[in-house]
Amino acid sequence: MKLGKTLGATLIASALLAAISGCQKQEGPAERAGKELDKTVEKAGQQIEKAGDRIQDAAKGDKK
């Protein structure tokens, strides 16, 4: 009897996982482009921050 309940719970859990994974939306071209744009903006922000640090260091007389 205990084996039957365990097996039933396992089957239900497996069915729920399969249903959830099947519901995930595929990325479209606009979403992929948006993600690439986010990465580009992030990289540009990092470069601007580095440049700002270099300018501050140069103003203080430090060289890196």
N, C-alpha and C positions, 0 to 999 in steps of 0.2 A: 504494500500500500504506500509506504514511504517512497519507494522507487518511482512509482507512478506519479506522485505529486512532484517529485524532483524533475522527472522527465518532462512533465507538462509545463512546469515553470521555465525550464530550459528552452522548450519549443516556443513558448510565448515570448520570452526575452529575445530569442533569435529572430522571430518574426517582426518584433518591434524594431530591432536594429536594422533589419533589412528594409523596412518601410522608411525609417528615418534617413538612411543613406540614399535611398532612391528618390527622396524629395529634394535633395540639394540641387540648387539652380546652377546651370552652367553659365560661366562668364561669357558675356558678349564682347564684341570688339570695343564698344565704348567703355566698358568697365576695365578691360585690359589697358586701354589707352590712358584712362584715369589713373590707374596704378603706376604706369610708367611715368606719367607726369608728376605724381607725388614723389617718386624716387628722384627724379631730376631736380625738383624744387628742393628736396631735402639735401641733395649733394651741393647744390648752389648755395644754400644757406650755410652749410659747413665751410665752404670755400670763402664766403664773405666773412664768416666769423674768424677764420684763420687770418685773412687779410687785415681785419680790424686789430687782431692781436699783434700782428707784425707792425702795423702803424703805431700802435701804442708803445711797443718796444722801441721802435725807431725814435719816437718822441722822447723817450726816457734816456736814449743813448745806448741801449742794449742792442747787440747784434746776435742773430741766431743763424 
